[in-house]
Amino acid sequence: MKILQEVRAWRDEWRKVYRFHGGWKTELRCIFGAWRVKQGQIQTIPVKGELDVVTFSVVPKMTAVWAYFSLRIARQLPMRIMIADSAGSLTHILPEKDGIQIIPMFNYHHADKLDIFVNKLCRAPYILVSDDDIFWLGSDAIRWALEQFQSNPNLAVVSLLPKHETPELLKGKVQQPMGSLFILRRSIWLNENVSFAVDNSPLRQGLGIYDTGEKAQTQLLERGYDIIYLPKVMRNNFIPLKGISMWLLKAQKHDGNLRPHIQSHVGLQEKVFQMIISANRLGKLFSKIYPQRADGNLTWPIFLQNVDVLCRELLPAESIHAIELEIQQKMDILESALFSEQEDFHAPRRTPPSEKQRN
């Protein structure tokens, strides 16, 4: 049964990822890379300082933009950056540099890849986990988090960008879900034998699910450890662009036809349109950072065009305008940071009305 599940996963991931990045040869290299990691056969670069950074790439050109900003911070704050290349083509775009290692890794579920990296590859006292659509502008927030760890040996996790909304399942158990940008203390995580795995079992009681890392968060709190959150005033060290990888892979899997998946759900239409606007702007930013690369498109342009037309057909004009303005503001900040001579760039504080309501 497990072998059959693996074969199905290989087929599904080929359709949404690997056929766009070299086909079966690339997929086999990622499958073999994952096996080597699990067997302890990967020689990692030396640890730098107290921090290992982990991210996962399925949209290589976006990851290359993320790496550009992250390496600027790494020049001020010693860290080792490890990127799981789950598309298999990142090394063709982003050559390995001092302090960064690219490791072929089959595109397992995000939680599974996190468990593999934390248990098999990371060695630094602290591990920073970041999605590659969260871009770093400055080091202040990371330095603050490391200071909290050093002053509090009971501190297990510092969430740098927690989720705004707390699911019903987590209410009363956590202050906020820790989100997809956080630093954990490796010794506590390993000693307590917690996992990032998604837990669907509460669905049987109609309570929802524990998303990636959320069950581990509740377990650590129940066992008496501390989890704290980066002060809001410091969160402008990061520019998050949401859901790009997930919806871009869906567009690739369905050859750009997302109508059956979003037609009756306005919330999904808005998320997909955010992805389209972000992907188009990131492609232009990629071309500015890596001018030797002729093509800045994150995926086949026809897919992006088809989804863009669909969203503009389904969404009201005011929603389109609001999303375009939000993404433009974020991308303008990234471009300002790109051309700034300051490696530690401080973005202006952004407080949209929706955030005021949430907070």
C-alpha positions as CSV (number, residue, x, y, z in Angstrom):
1,M,0.0,0.0,0.0
2,K,2.8,2.4,0.9
3,I,4.6,1.8,-2.4
4,L,1.3,2.4,-4.3
5,Q,0.9,5.7,-2.4
6,E,4.5,6.7,-3.4
7,V,3.8,5.9,-7.0
8,R,0.6,8.1,-7.0
9,A,2.6,10.9,-5.4
10,W,5.3,10.7,-8.0
11,R,2.6,10.9,-10.8
12,D,0.7,13.8,-9.1
13,E,3.9,15.8,-8.5
14,W,5.1,15.2,-12.1
15,R,1.8,16.8,-13.4
16,K,1.9,19.9,-11.2
17,V,5.7,20.4,-10.8
18,Y,8.3,18.2,-12.6
19,R,6.9,18.4,-16.2
20,F,7.8,22.1,-16.0
21,H,11.3,21.6,-14.7
22,G,12.9,18.8,-16.7
23,G,10.4,16.0,-16.5
24,W,11.1,12.5,-15.1
25,K,14.9,12.9,-15.0
26,T,14.5,15.9,-12.6
27,E,11.9,14.1,-10.6
28,L,14.1,11.0,-10.2
29,R,16.9,13.2,-9.0
30,C,14.6,14.7,-6.3
31,I,13.4,11.3,-5.3
32,F,17.0,10.1,-4.9
33,G,17.9,13.3,-3.1
34,A,15.2,12.7,-0.5
35,W,16.3,9.1,0.0
36,R,19.9,10.3,0.5
37,V,18.8,12.8,3.1
38,K,16.8,10.2,5.0
39,Q,19.8,7.8,4.9
40,G,22.1,10.5,6.3
41,Q,24.2,10.6,3.1
42,I,24.1,14.4,2.5
43,Q,27.2,16.3,3.4
44,T,26.1,19.7,4.6
45,I,28.1,22.9,4.6
46,P,29.5,24.0,8.0
47,V,27.1,25.6,10.5
48,K,27.6,29.4,10.6
49,G,26.8,31.1,13.9
50,E,23.8,29.9,15.9
51,L,21.2,29.8,13.2
52,D,20.1,27.4,10.5
53,V,17.6,28.7,8.0
54,V,15.3,26.3,6.1
55,T,13.0,27.0,3.2
56,F,11.4,24.8,0.4
57,S,11.4,25.7,-3.3
58,V,8.7,24.6,-5.9
59,V,8.8,27.9,-7.8
60,P,12.5,28.3,-8.4
61,K,12.6,31.9,-9.7
62,M,10.6,33.1,-6.6
63,T,13.1,31.2,-4.4
64,A,15.9,33.0,-6.2
65,V,14.4,36.4,-5.3
66,W,13.9,35.2,-1.7
67,A,17.6,34.0,-1.6
68,Y,18.8,37.4,-2.8
69,F,17.2,39.3,0.1
70,S,18.0,36.6,2.6
71,L,21.7,36.5,1.7
72,R,21.9,40.3,2.3
73,I,20.8,39.6,5.9
74,A,23.2,36.7,6.2
75,R,26.1,39.0,5.5
76,Q,25.3,40.8,8.8
77,L,24.1,37.9,10.9
78,P,25.9,34.6,10.6
79,M,23.5,31.8,9.4
80,R,23.5,28.7,7.3
81,I,20.8,28.7,4.6
82,M,19.5,25.3,3.4
83,I,17.0,25.2,0.5
84,A,15.1,22.0,-0.4
85,D,14.9,22.1,-4.2
86,S,11.6,20.4,-4.6
87,A,11.3,21.4,-8.3
88,G,14.7,20.1,-9.2
89,S,15.9,23.1,-11.2
90,L,16.9,25.7,-8.7
91,T,20.6,25.1,-9.2
92,H,20.2,26.1,-12.9
93,I,19.0,29.5,-11.7
94,L,20.7,30.1,-8.3
95,P,24.3,28.9,-8.1
96,E,25.3,27.8,-4.6
97,K,27.1,30.6,-2.7
98,D,28.9,30.9,0.6
99,G,26.5,30.1,3.4
100,I,23.8,28.6,1.2
101,Q,23.2,25.0,0.2
102,I,20.7,23.6,-2.2
103,I,19.5,20.0,-1.6
104,P,17.3,18.1,-4.1
105,M,14.2,16.9,-2.3
106,F,11.0,15.3,-3.6
107,N,8.0,17.5,-3.1
108,Y,6.5,15.7,-0.1
109,H,3.9,17.5,2.0
110,H,5.4,20.6,3.5
111,A,5.1,19.2,7.1
112,D,7.0,16.0,6.1
113,K,9.8,18.0,4.5
114,L,10.1,20.1,7.6
115,D,10.4,17.0,9.8
116,I,13.0,15.6,7.6
117,F,15.2,18.7,7.5
118,V,14.9,19.5,11.2
119,N,15.7,15.9,12.2
120,K,18.3,15.0,9.6
121,L,20.1,18.1,8.4
122,C,19.8,21.0,10.9
123,R,22.6,21.2,13.5
124,A,22.5,24.8,14.8
125,P,21.0,25.6,18.2
126,Y,18.2,27.6,16.5
127,I,16.3,26.9,13.3
128,L,14.5,29.6,11.3
129,V,11.7,28.3,9.1
130,S,10.5,30.6,6.4
131,D,8.2,30.2,3.4
132,D,10.0,31.5,0.3
133,D,7.2,34.0,-0.4
134,I,8.1,35.9,2.8
135,F,10.9,38.4,2.0
136,W,13.3,39.7,4.6
137,L,14.2,43.3,4.7
138,G,16.2,43.6,7.9
139,S,17.9,41.7,10.7
140,D,16.4,43.5,13.7
141,A,13.6,41.0,14.2
142,I,15.8,37.9,14.0
143,R,18.4,39.5,16.4
144,W,15.6,40.2,18.8
145,A,14.3,36.6,18.7
146,L,17.8,35.2,19.3
147,E,18.2,37.5,22.3
148,Q,14.9,36.1,23.7
149,F,16.2,32.6,23.4
150,Q,19.5,33.4,25.1
151,S,17.7,35.1,28.0
152,N,15.0,32.4,28.5
153,P,16.1,28.7,28.4
154,N,12.4,27.6,28.6
155,L,11.6,29.4,25.3
156,A,10.7,26.9,22.5
157,V,9.5,29.0,19.6
158,V,9.5,32.7,18.6
159,S,6.8,33.3,16.0
160,L,7.9,36.1,13.7
161,L,4.7,36.4,11.6
162,P,1.8,34.6,13.4
163,K,-1.5,33.9,11.6
164,H,-4.0,36.6,12.1
165,E,-6.9,34.2,12.6
166,T,-7.1,31.5,15.2
167,P,-9.1,28.4,14.2
168,E,-11.8,27.2,16.6
169,L,-9.8,24.1,17.3
170,L,-6.9,26.2,18.7
171,K,-8.9,28.8,20.7
172,G,-8.1,28.6,24.4
173,K,-5.0,26.5,23.6
174,V,-2.7,29.1,21.9
175,Q,-2.6,32.9,21.7
176,Q,-2.2,32.7,17.9
177,P,-1.0,30.0,15.5
178,M,2.7,30.5,14.9
179,G,2.4,30.7,11.1
180,S,5.0,30.0,8.5
181,L,7.9,32.2,9.7
182,F,9.3,31.3,13.1
183,I,12.4,30.3,15.0
184,L,12.5,27.2,17.1
185,R,15.0,25.9,19.7
186,R,16.3,22.7,18.2
187,S,17.1,20.9,21.5
188,I,13.6,21.3,22.8
189,W,12.0,20.3,19.6
190,L,14.0,17.1,19.4
191,N,13.9,16.2,23.1
192,E,10.1,16.5,23.1
193,N,9.8,14.5,19.9
194,V,7.2,16.8,18.4
195,S,6.3,16.9,14.7
196,F,5.1,19.4,12.1
197,A,2.6,16.8,10.8
198,V,-0.9,17.8,10.0
199,D,-3.5,16.0,12.2
200,N,-6.9,15.4,10.6
201,S,-8.3,13.4,13.5
202,P,-10.4,16.3,15.0
203,L,-12.4,16.4,11.8
204,R,-14.4,13.4,13.1
205,Q,-15.8,15.7,15.8
206,G,-16.3,18.5,13.3
207,L,-13.5,20.5,14.9
208,G,-11.3,21.2,11.9
209,I,-7.7,20.1,11.6
210,Y,-4.3,20.9,13.2
211,D,-2.4,22.5,10.3
212,T,1.4,22.3,9.8
213,G,3.1,22.6,13.2
214,E,-0.1,23.6,15.1
215,K,-0.4,20.3,17.1
216,A,3.3,20.6,18.1
217,Q,2.6,24.2,19.2
218,T,-0.2,23.0,21.6
219,Q,1.9,20.1,22.8
220,L,4.9,22.4,23.7
221,L,2.6,24.8,25.6
222,E,0.9,21.9,27.5
223,R,4.3,20.6,28.5
224,G,5.2,24.0,30.1
225,Y,7.4,25.6,27.4
226,D,7.1,29.2,26.3
227,I,6.1,30.5,22.8
228,I,6.3,34.2,22.2
229,Y,5.5,36.5,19.3
230,L,7.5,39.2,17.6
231,P,6.2,42.6,18.5
232,K,4.0,44.1,15.8
233,V,6.2,47.2,15.4
234,M,9.0,44.9,14.2
235,R,7.1,42.8,11.7
236,N,7.8,45.3,8.9
237,N,11.2,43.5,8.7
238,F,9.3,41.1,6.5
239,I,7.1,41.4,3.4
240,P,4.7,38.4,3.1
241,L,3.1,37.4,-0.2
242,K,0.5,34.8,0.4
243,G,-0.2,31.5,-1.2
244,I,1.9,31.9,-4.4
245,S,3.3,28.4,-4.5
246,M,0.1,26.6,-3.7
247,W,-2.0,28.4,-6.3
248,L,0.7,28.4,-8.9
249,L,1.1,24.7,-8.6
250,K,-2.7,24.3,-8.9
251,A,-2.7,26.4,-12.1
252,Q,0.1,24.2,-13.5
253,K,-1.7,21.0,-12.6
254,H,-4.9,22.1,-14.3
255,D,-3.2,23.8,-17.3
256,G,-4.3,27.2,-16.2
257,N,-8.0,26.3,-15.8
258,L,-9.0,27.1,-12.3
259,R,-12.6,28.0,-13.0
260,P,-14.1,24.8,-11.5
261,H,-12.1,25.4,-8.3
262,I,-12.8,29.0,-7.6
263,Q,-16.0,30.0,-9.5
264,S,-18.4,29.7,-6.5
265,H,-16.0,31.0,-3.8
266,V,-15.2,34.7,-3.7
267,G,-12.5,34.2,-1.0
268,L,-10.6,31.8,-3.2
269,Q,-11.0,34.2,-6.2
270,E,-9.3,36.9,-4.2
271,K,-6.5,34.6,-3.1
272,V,-5.8,33.5,-6.7
273,F,-5.9,37.0,-8.0
274,Q,-3.3,38.0,-5.3
275,M,-1.2,35.2,-6.6
276,I,-1.4,36.4,-10.2
277,I,-0.5,40.0,-9.4
278,S,2.3,38.9,-7.1
279,A,3.7,36.4,-9.6
280,N,3.8,38.9,-12.4
281,R,5.6,41.5,-10.2
282,L,8.0,38.9,-8.8
283,G,8.9,37.9,-12.4
284,K,9.9,41.5,-13.2
285,L,11.8,41.7,-9.9
286,F,13.6,38.4,-10.8
287,S,14.7,39.9,-14.1
288,K,16.2,43.0,-12.4
289,I,18.1,40.9,-9.9
290,Y,19.3,38.3,-12.5
291,P,19.5,40.3,-15.8
292,Q,21.4,37.5,-17.5
293,R,18.3,35.4,-17.4
294,A,16.1,36.2,-20.4
295,D,12.9,34.8,-19.0
296,G,11.4,36.1,-15.7
297,N,8.1,34.3,-15.9
298,L,7.5,32.1,-12.8
299,T,5.5,29.6,-14.9
300,W,4.2,29.4,-18.5
301,P,2.7,32.8,-19.3
302,I,-0.4,31.4,-20.9
303,F,-1.4,29.9,-17.5
304,L,-1.0,33.2,-15.7
305,Q,-2.9,35.0,-18.5
306,N,-5.8,32.5,-18.3
307,V,-6.1,32.8,-14.6
308,D,-5.9,36.6,-14.7
309,V,-8.7,36.8,-17.2
310,L,-10.8,34.5,-15.1
311,C,-10.3,36.4,-11.9
312,R,-11.1,39.8,-13.6
313,E,-14.3,38.2,-14.9
314,L,-15.4,36.9,-11.5
315,L,-14.3,39.6,-9.1
316,P,-16.0,43.0,-8.7
317,A,-13.9,46.0,-9.8
318,E,-13.4,47.3,-6.2
319,S,-11.9,44.0,-5.1
320,I,-9.6,44.0,-8.1
321,H,-8.4,47.5,-7.3
322,A,-7.9,46.8,-3.6
323,I,-5.8,43.7,-4.3
324,E,-3.7,45.4,-7.0
325,L,-3.0,48.3,-4.6
326,E,-2.1,46.0,-1.7
327,I,0.4,44.0,-3.9
328,Q,1.8,47.2,-5.5
329,Q,2.6,48.7,-2.1
330,K,4.4,45.5,-1.0
331,M,6.3,45.2,-4.3
332,D,7.3,48.9,-4.3
333,I,8.9,48.3,-0.9
334,L,10.8,45.3,-2.2
335,E,12.0,47.3,-5.2
336,S,13.1,50.1,-2.9
337,A,15.0,47.7,-0.8
338,L,16.6,46.1,-3.9
339,F,18.1,49.4,-5.0
340,S,18.9,50.6,-1.5
341,E,22.6,50.7,-0.5
342,Q,21.6,49.7,3.0
343,E,21.7,46.0,3.4
344,D,19.5,46.3,6.5
345,F,16.5,48.0,5.0
346,H,13.7,49.3,7.2
347,A,10.3,49.3,5.5
348,P,7.7,51.8,6.5
349,R,5.0,50.6,8.9
350,R,2.0,49.3,6.9
351,T,-1.4,49.4,8.7
352,P,-4.2,48.7,6.3
353,P,-7.8,49.0,7.6
354,S,-8.3,45.2,7.6
355,E,-5.3,44.9,10.0
356,K,-6.8,47.4,12.4
357,Q,-9.9,45.4,12.6
358,R,-8.1,42.1,13.1
359,N,-5.9,43.6,15.9
